[in-house]
Amino acid sequence: MRAARGFGNLEDVLQRRALVVRRTDRARGRRRWWWIAPLALVGGLAAVVVSADPVGYGVPLWPFANGSDLVEYRIMDTVTDSARAQGDPARVPSAVTADGVEVLDTRLHPPGGGIWMRVRLHLPDGTRCREVMVLGDGVQVSSRRVDC
């Protein structure tokens, strides 16, 4: 008969614990990718849209805008201020022209008191055109970039 060496019953427990291998929870990593991938795609799509017209979206920041976009934003800020300063929408084109912006076309919408203008901006890298819509009270001014 052979004598038992070791810790008796405890030896079997230690041997069993040594065989247990801890595995990572792979489902948790997959769930994380299910959130990260769509958020990255939505963020990339939003960046592409904003970079198309950073002035119109009010985001003239570095990754989306260049130097000319910043100049265009400053000019459109003065156009917005002059449009809001006028009480009558019919006086907006003359006030905008006084700021050094060339007004190409104007349409007055009498029922609502709004005005639509196509303006040409002279920037360091060329000229750009924008359509500007001023609503009757002059508080809401929106614009978008168009071809000249």
Z-matrix of the N, CA and C atoms (Angstrom, degrees):
N
C 1 1.423
C 2 1.517 1 108.41
N 3 1.238 2 114.67 1 141.55
C 4 1.451 3 120.49 2 -175.77
C 5 1.519 4 109.63 3 -101.64
N 6 1.293 5 116.64 4 141.24
C 7 1.463 6 120.43 5 -179.76
C 8 1.526 7 109.04 6 -83.52
N 9 1.288 8 116.12 7 140.16
C 10 1.466 9 121.43 8 -179.37
C 11 1.512 10 109.44 9 -78.06
N 12 1.291 11 115.85 10 126.19
C 13 1.457 12 119.81 11 175.58
C 14 1.514 13 108.30 12 -102.25
N 15 1.279 14 118.73 13 151.96
C 16 1.458 15 122.09 14 177.15
C 17 1.507 16 111.65 15 108.83
N 18 1.296 17 115.60 16 -148.92
C 19 1.463 18 121.16 17 -172.88
C 20 1.526 19 113.40 18 -106.29
N 21 1.261 20 117.31 19 18.04
C 22 1.457 21 119.65 20 177.75
C 23 1.519 22 111.01 21 72.77
N 24 1.309 23 117.06 22 -124.67
C 25 1.465 24 122.29 23 -179.04
C 26 1.525 25 112.21 24 -66.66
N 27 1.313 26 116.99 25 -28.83
C 28 1.460 27 121.35 26 -178.96
C 29 1.528 28 111.70 27 -66.54
N 30 1.330 29 115.84 28 -26.46
C 31 1.464 30 119.56 29 179.74
C 32 1.526 31 110.95 30 -64.19
N 33 1.312 32 118.02 31 -39.01
C 34 1.462 33 121.44 32 178.47
C 35 1.527 34 111.32 33 -65.55
N 36 1.323 35 117.08 34 -38.44
C 37 1.462 36 121.17 35 179.93
C 38 1.521 37 110.35 36 -65.51
N 39 1.313 38 116.52 37 -43.65
C 40 1.464 39 120.08 38 179.95
C 41 1.519 40 111.22 39 -64.21
N 42 1.313 41 116.44 40 -37.92
C 43 1.456 42 118.88 41 178.88
C 44 1.529 43 111.03 42 -67.70
N 45 1.326 44 117.42 43 -37.73
C 46 1.452 45 119.48 44 178.54
C 47 1.523 46 111.23 45 -67.22
N 48 1.316 47 116.94 46 -39.43
C 49 1.464 48 119.90 47 -179.60
C 50 1.523 49 111.03 48 -66.05
N 51 1.305 50 116.07 49 -30.38
C 52 1.456 51 119.46 50 179.94
C 53 1.522 52 110.96 51 -69.98
N 54 1.299 53 118.27 52 -24.33
C 55 1.448 54 121.35 53 -179.30
C 56 1.530 55 112.73 54 -84.09
N 57 1.321 56 117.52 55 -13.95
C 58 1.461 57 120.78 56 -179.56
C 59 1.522 58 108.59 57 -78.55
N 60 1.308 59 116.15 58 124.02
C 61 1.467 60 121.72 59 179.40
C 62 1.524 61 107.56 60 -112.36
N 63 1.325 62 115.55 61 125.24
C 64 1.467 63 119.72 62 -179.82
C 65 1.523 64 108.63 63 -80.29
N 66 1.311 65 116.36 64 128.85
C 67 1.462 66 121.81 65 177.86
C 68 1.517 67 109.40 66 -110.57
N 69 1.298 68 115.24 67 149.92
C 70 1.458 69 119.14 68 178.46
C 71 1.523 70 109.85 69 -77.50
N 72 1.298 71 115.45 70 155.04
C 73 1.461 72 121.70 71 178.85
C 74 1.528 73 107.96 72 -83.67
N 75 1.312 74 116.79 73 100.32
C 76 1.465 75 120.55 74 -176.37
C 77 1.521 76 112.18 75 -73.98
N 78 1.293 77 117.93 76 -24.29
C 79 1.467 78 120.33 77 179.81
C 80 1.523 79 110.53 78 -65.37
N 81 1.315 80 117.48 79 -32.69
C 82 1.458 81 120.67 80 178.92
C 83 1.525 82 110.76 81 -65.60
N 84 1.304 83 117.36 82 -39.70
C 85 1.461 84 121.03 83 176.93
C 86 1.518 85 112.26 84 -66.26
N 87 1.321 86 116.65 85 -37.95
C 88 1.461 87 120.04 86 177.77
C 89 1.521 88 111.17 87 -66.32
N 90 1.330 89 116.38 88 -40.79
C 91 1.462 90 119.40 89 177.39
C 92 1.521 91 110.64 90 -61.98
N 93 1.298 92 116.49 91 -38.35
C 94 1.468 93 119.70 92 178.90
C 95 1.527 94 110.33 93 -62.90
N 96 1.315 95 117.89 94 -41.43
C 97 1.468 96 120.50 95 178.71
C 98 1.520 97 111.90 96 -67.25
N 99 1.331 98 116.85 97 -30.92
C 100 1.462 99 119.53 98 177.26
C 101 1.520 100 111.37 99 -65.11
N 102 1.319 101 118.65 100 -23.10
C 103 1.469 102 122.14 101 176.43
C 104 1.518 103 111.48 102 -93.27
N 105 1.320 104 117.89 103 -40.27
C 106 1.467 105 121.01 104 -174.38
C 107 1.525 106 111.64 105 -69.99
N 108 1.316 107 118.07 106 -45.13
C 109 1.468 108 120.75 107 -175.93
C 110 1.534 109 112.63 108 -62.25
N 111 1.331 110 120.70 109 -49.45
C 112 1.476 111 118.64 110 178.30
C 113 1.526 112 113.18 111 -64.98
N 114 1.329 113 117.26 112 -36.63
C 115 1.464 114 119.10 113 178.23
C 116 1.523 115 111.28 114 -64.87
N 117 1.325 116 117.07 115 -38.46
C 118 1.464 117 120.04 116 177.25
C 119 1.528 118 110.86 117 -66.18
N 120 1.325 119 117.67 118 -39.61
C 121 1.463 120 120.64 119 177.98
C 122 1.524 121 111.66 120 -65.51
N 123 1.323 122 117.47 121 -42.87
C 124 1.470 123 120.84 122 178.44
C 125 1.525 124 110.17 123 -65.10
N 126 1.324 125 117.03 124 -41.54
C 127 1.465 126 120.30 125 177.51
C 128 1.518 127 112.11 126 -63.35
N 129 1.322 128 117.36 127 -40.96
C 130 1.461 129 120.81 128 177.27
C 131 1.513 130 112.39 129 -65.31
N 132 1.317 131 117.03 130 -41.02
C 133 1.466 132 121.04 131 177.78
C 134 1.529 133 110.73 132 -64.73
N 135 1.317 134 117.21 133 -41.86
C 136 1.473 135 120.60 134 177.75
C 137 1.526 136 110.89 135 -63.34
N 138 1.327 137 117.30 136 -38.08
C 139 1.467 138 120.45 137 178.36
C 140 1.523 139 111.33 138 -65.56
N 141 1.323 140 117.60 139 -38.65
C 142 1.466 141 120.71 140 178.28
C 143 1.524 142 110.47 141 -65.64
N 144 1.322 143 117.27 142 -42.12
C 145 1.466 144 121.15 143 -179.89
C 146 1.521 145 110.56 144 -65.75
N 147 1.315 146 117.41 145 -45.89
C 148 1.468 147 120.90 146 -178.44
C 149 1.520 148 110.97 147 -66.62
N 150 1.322 149 118.32 148 -37.05
C 151 1.463 150 119.76 149 -179.21
C 152 1.525 151 112.22 150 -70.29
N 153 1.335 152 118.56 151 -16.66
C 154 1.463 153 120.87 152 176.85
C 155 1.522 154 111.45 153 -67.86
N 156 1.337 155 118.14 154 -37.16
C 157 1.470 156 122.44 155 178.61
C 158 1.526 157 109.04 156 -150.46
N 159 1.332 158 117.82 157 77.83
C 160 1.467 159 119.50 158 -176.82
C 161 1.522 160 113.38 159 -65.59
N 162 1.337 161 118.00 160 -27.91
C 163 1.463 162 120.70 161 179.46
C 164 1.524 163 109.91 162 -71.46
N 165 1.312 164 117.27 163 -42.42
C 166 1.460 165 121.12 164 179.86
C 167 1.518 166 112.73 165 -64.58
N 168 1.336 167 117.04 166 -33.37
C 169 1.455 168 120.69 167 178.32
C 170 1.520 169 112.28 168 -89.06
N 171 1.326 170 117.84 169 -3.08
C 172 1.461 171 121.36 170 177.80
C 173 1.513 172 113.96 171 73.09
N 174 1.329 173 117.19 172 29.86
C 175 1.459 174 121.32 173 -178.88
C 176 1.531 175 109.47 174 -126.98
N 177 1.332 176 118.74 175 67.28
C 178 1.466 177 118.67 176 179.16
C 179 1.525 178 111.38 177 -83.92
N 180 1.315 179 116.92 178 62.04
C 181 1.457 180 122.35 179 -179.25
C 182 1.516 181 110.05 180 -104.57
N 183 1.328 182 116.47 181 165.20
C 184 1.449 183 122.77 182 -172.61
C 185 1.528 184 115.90 183 -52.82
N 186 1.307 185 121.87 184 -51.37
C 187 1.464 186 116.07 185 -173.79
C 188 1.521 187 113.37 186 -65.47
N 189 1.328 188 117.05 187 -23.16
C 190 1.455 189 120.49 188 -176.09
C 191 1.518 190 112.74 189 -104.07
N 192 1.320 191 118.70 190 -28.10
C 193 1.462 192 122.03 191 -171.49
C 194 1.525 193 110.95 192 -120.28
N 195 1.338 194 115.12 193 150.43
C 196 1.460 195 120.89 194 173.71
C 197 1.528 196 108.65 195 -107.08
N 198 1.324 197 117.33 196 -170.53
C 199 1.461 198 121.17 197 -177.52
C 200 1.516 199 113.46 198 -62.15
N 201 1.326 200 117.26 199 -39.28
C 202 1.468 201 120.24 200 179.40
C 203 1.525 202 111.55 201 -67.53
N 204 1.324 203 116.57 202 -33.73
C 205 1.462 204 119.24 203 176.27
C 206 1.525 205 110.78 204 -64.84
N 207 1.325 206 116.81 205 -36.38
C 208 1.466 207 119.78 206 178.04
C 209 1.523 208 111.12 207 -67.32
N 210 1.345 209 117.00 208 -39.95
C 211 1.468 210 120.40 209 176.74
C 212 1.526 211 109.67 210 -65.10
N 213 1.328 212 116.55 211 -43.03
C 214 1.468 213 121.06 212 178.29
C 215 1.527 214 110.73 213 -61.43
N 216 1.321 215 116.93 214 -38.64
C 217 1.466 216 120.44 215 178.66
C 218 1.530 217 110.72 216 -64.27
N 219 1.339 218 116.77 217 -42.09
C 220 1.470 219 119.84 218 178.42
C 221 1.529 220 111.24 219 -63.85
N 222 1.332 221 116.64 220 -42.09
C 223 1.470 222 120.22 221 178.80
C 224 1.525 223 110.24 222 -64.08
N 225 1.325 224 116.89 223 -44.78
C 226 1.469 225 119.80 224 179.81
C 227 1.527 226 111.31 225 -66.87
N 228 1.320 227 117.24 226 -28.00
C 229 1.460 228 120.00 227 174.98
C 230 1.528 229 110.72 228 -66.50
N 231 1.340 230 117.15 229 -40.77
C 232 1.470 231 119.53 230 176.66
C 233 1.529 232 110.86 231 -68.99
N 234 1.335 233 117.33 232 -36.43
C 235 1.470 234 120.57 233 176.18
C 236 1.527 235 109.90 234 -62.14
N 237 1.324 236 116.93 235 -44.01
C 238 1.464 237 120.85 236 178.79
C 239 1.525 238 111.12 237 -63.31
N 240 1.333 239 116.86 238 -43.41
C 241 1.470 240 119.90 239 179.07
C 242 1.522 241 111.80 240 -63.38
N 243 1.338 242 116.79 241 -42.24
C 244 1.465 243 118.97 242 179.97
C 245 1.529 244 111.29 243 -69.17
N 246 1.340 245 117.63 244 -33.78
C 247 1.467 246 120.38 245 177.45
C 248 1.524 247 110.87 246 -68.20
N 249 1.314 248 116.88 247 -36.75
C 250 1.467 249 119.95 248 179.32
C 251 1.521 250 111.77 249 -74.77
N 252 1.337 251 117.37 250 -26.74
C 253 1.464 252 120.61 251 -179.24
C 254 1.529 253 111.69 252 -73.45
N 255 1.327 254 117.10 253 -27.01
C 256 1.468 255 120.53 254 -179.68
C 257 1.523 256 109.65 255 -79.71
N 258 1.312 257 116.20 256 137.55
C 259 1.461 258 119.98 257 177.86
C 260 1.514 259 111.86 258 -81.99
N 261 1.322 260 116.81 259 -34.42
C 262 1.457 261 122.66 260 -176.54
C 263 1.528 262 108.73 261 -104.67
N 264 1.333 263 118.74 262 127.15
C 265 1.464 264 120.14 263 179.61
C 266 1.522 265 113.50 264 -61.39
N 267 1.318 266 118.56 265 -24.86
C 268 1.464 267 120.64 266 -179.23
C 269 1.529 268 111.51 267 -68.01
N 270 1.326 269 118.65 268 -21.56
C 271 1.461 270 121.37 269 179.68
C 272 1.523 271 112.79 270 -89.29
N 273 1.317 272 118.24 271 -4.87
C 274 1.466 273 121.46 272 -176.83
C 275 1.528 274 112.59 273 -63.99
N 276 1.360 275 121.13 274 -44.95
C 277 1.472 276 119.14 275 -178.61
C 278 1.524 277 113.49 276 -59.55
N 279 1.326 278 118.40 277 -39.40
C 280 1.466 279 119.31 278 179.30
C 281 1.524 280 110.95 279 -69.30
N 282 1.320 281 118.36 280 -35.03
C 283 1.467 282 120.91 281 177.55
C 284 1.519 283 111.12 282 -69.03
N 285 1.316 284 116.71 283 -37.38
C 286 1.464 285 120.71 284 179.16
C 287 1.520 286 110.38 285 -69.20
N 288 1.328 287 117.93 286 -39.50
C 289 1.464 288 121.83 287 178.45
C 290 1.519 289 110.52 288 -63.44
N 291 1.321 290 117.16 289 -34.39
C 292 1.460 291 120.28 290 178.42
C 293 1.523 292 111.50 291 -64.87
N 294 1.319 293 118.54 292 -22.93
C 295 1.462 294 122.01 293 178.52
C 296 1.526 295 112.58 294 -82.63
N 297 1.325 296 118.41 295 2.21
C 298 1.457 297 121.12 296 178.15
C 299 1.510 298 114.02 297 92.55
N 300 1.311 299 117.57 298 15.14
C 301 1.455 300 122.73 299 178.43
C 302 1.515 301 107.81 300 -103.00
N 303 1.318 302 116.56 301 134.67
C 304 1.462 303 120.93 302 -179.17
C 305 1.528 304 109.38 303 -88.38
N 306 1.321 305 117.15 304 120.78
C 307 1.467 306 122.23 305 178.96
C 308 1.525 307 107.84 306 -91.51
N 309 1.335 308 117.05 307 117.48
C 310 1.461 309 121.90 308 -177.10
C 311 1.524 310 112.30 309 -88.74
N 312 1.312 311 117.76 310 -39.72
C 313 1.463 312 121.66 311 -175.74
C 314 1.524 313 108.57 312 -148.96
N 315 1.321 314 115.55 313 145.72
C 316 1.465 315 120.99 314 -179.62
C 317 1.519 316 109.06 315 -138.76
N 318 1.323 317 116.25 316 136.89
C 319 1.464 318 121.65 317 173.93
C 320 1.520 319 108.06 318 -134.32
N 321 1.301 320 115.52 319 125.40
C 322 1.458 321 121.80 320 179.22
C 323 1.523 322 108.77 321 -97.66
N 324 1.307 323 117.26 322 132.32
C 325 1.463 324 122.75 323 178.81
C 326 1.527 325 107.90 324 -108.30
N 327 1.350 326 118.02 325 93.47
C 328 1.467 327 121.66 326 -172.27
C 329 1.527 328 116.62 327 -60.86
N 330 1.342 329 121.08 328 -39.51
C 331 1.473 330 116.74 329 -175.01
C 332 1.534 331 113.07 330 -60.28
N 333 1.311 332 116.86 331 -45.19
C 334 1.464 333 119.80 332 -179.41
C 335 1.512 334 112.39 333 -93.31
N 336 1.312 335 116.94 334 -12.52
C 337 1.449 336 120.45 335 -179.04
C 338 1.511 337 113.66 336 77.99
N 339 1.311 338 118.43 337 18.53
C 340 1.457 339 121.07 338 179.20
C 341 1.513 340 111.27 339 -90.00
N 342 1.320 341 115.53 340 165.64
C 343 1.459 342 120.64 341 178.13
C 344 1.524 343 108.27 342 -137.84
N 345 1.332 344 115.17 343 141.32
C 346 1.452 345 122.51 344 177.80
C 347 1.514 346 107.22 345 -116.01
N 348 1.323 347 117.61 346 132.28
C 349 1.468 348 121.86 347 179.76
C 350 1.521 349 109.46 348 -134.15
N 351 1.318 350 114.18 349 147.70
C 352 1.465 351 120.83 350 168.72
C 353 1.518 352 105.28 351 -111.41
N 354 1.327 353 116.20 352 120.58
C 355 1.464 354 120.54 353 -176.12
C 356 1.520 355 110.11 354 -118.76
N 357 1.324 356 115.42 355 151.86
C 358 1.466 357 122.28 356 177.01
C 359 1.524 358 107.53 357 -113.04
N 360 1.318 359 115.48 358 129.78
C 361 1.456 360 122.00 359 179.91
C 362 1.521 361 108.84 360 -111.98
N 363 1.312 362 116.60 361 133.00
C 364 1.466 363 121.18 362 177.37
C 365 1.524 364 107.99 363 -97.59
N 366 1.327 365 115.72 364 114.53
C 367 1.460 366 122.75 365 -174.77
C 368 1.522 367 109.90 366 -116.49
N 369 1.337 368 117.89 367 168.04
C 370 1.471 369 120.17 368 -179.64
C 371 1.531 370 114.60 369 -58.59
N 372 1.328 371 118.52 370 -32.67
C 373 1.467 372 119.41 371 -178.98
C 374 1.525 373 112.91 372 -100.96
N 375 1.321 374 118.63 373 15.92
C 376 1.464 375 121.71 374 178.12
C 377 1.514 376 111.13 375 135.09
N 378 1.317 377 114.47 376 -158.00
C 379 1.465 378 119.23 377 179.73
C 380 1.523 379 109.47 378 -113.77
N 381 1.308 380 114.73 379 148.63
C 382 1.458 381 121.54 380 175.85
C 383 1.516 382 108.22 381 -133.81
N 384 1.307 383 115.29 382 151.55
C 385 1.465 384 120.62 383 178.32
C 386 1.519 385 109.47 384 -117.72
N 387 1.320 386 114.72 385 148.32
C 388 1.457 387 121.65 386 178.18
C 389 1.514 388 109.39 387 -137.52
N 390 1.308 389 116.17 388 147.42
C 391 1.459 390 121.86 389 169.78
C 392 1.519 391 106.61 390 -97.15
N 393 1.326 392 115.84 391 127.51
C 394 1.459 393 121.40 392 -177.52
C 395 1.520 394 107.99 393 -117.73
N 396 1.316 395 116.81 394 130.23
C 397 1.463 396 122.73 395 177.35
C 398 1.516 397 108.09 396 -116.48
N 399 1.332 398 115.77 397 120.34
C 400 1.464 399 121.99 398 177.78
C 401 1.517 400 106.66 399 -113.26
N 402 1.324 401 116.39 400 120.63
C 403 1.461 402 119.74 401 178.55
C 404 1.520 403 109.82 402 -78.72
N 405 1.325 404 116.30 403 167.39
C 406 1.458 405 123.14 404 -169.79
C 407 1.506 406 116.18 405 -48.73
N 408 1.316 407 118.22 406 -44.29
C 409 1.453 408 119.53 407 -176.90
C 410 1.523 409 112.37 408 -82.62
N 411 1.307 410 118.09 409 -9.67
C 412 1.459 411 121.83 410 179.07
C 413 1.513 412 114.01 411 80.81
N 414 1.312 413 116.92 412 -1.17
C 415 1.461 414 119.51 413 -178.80
C 416 1.524 415 110.57 414 -77.19
N 417 1.319 416 116.50 415 -38.72
C 418 1.456 417 119.89 416 -179.53
C 419 1.520 418 109.83 417 -98.26
N 420 1.327 419 115.08 418 116.27
C 421 1.459 420 122.03 419 177.40
C 422 1.519 421 106.63 420 -126.62
N 423 1.324 422 116.50 421 122.82
C 424 1.458 423 120.14 422 178.18
C 425 1.518 424 108.80 423 -128.48
N 426 1.327 425 115.33 424 153.96
C 427 1.462 426 119.00 425 -179.64
C 428 1.514 427 109.45 426 -148.25
N 429 1.329 428 114.10 427 160.82
C 430 1.461 429 120.79 428 174.86
C 431 1.510 430 108.51 429 -146.25
N 432 1.319 431 116.04 430 150.99
C 433 1.458 432 121.80 431 -179.55
C 434 1.521 433 109.70 432 -79.54
N 435 1.329 434 115.85 433 134.66
C 436 1.465 435 121.88 434 177.85
C 437 1.525 436 108.53 435 -133.21
N 438 1.320 437 116.33 436 167.72
C 439 1.465 438 120.97 437 175.69
C 440 1.520 439 109.66 438 -74.95
N 441 1.325 440 115.33 439 146.64
C 442 1.475 441 119.56 440 -179.41
C 443 1.508 442 111.08 441 -77.68
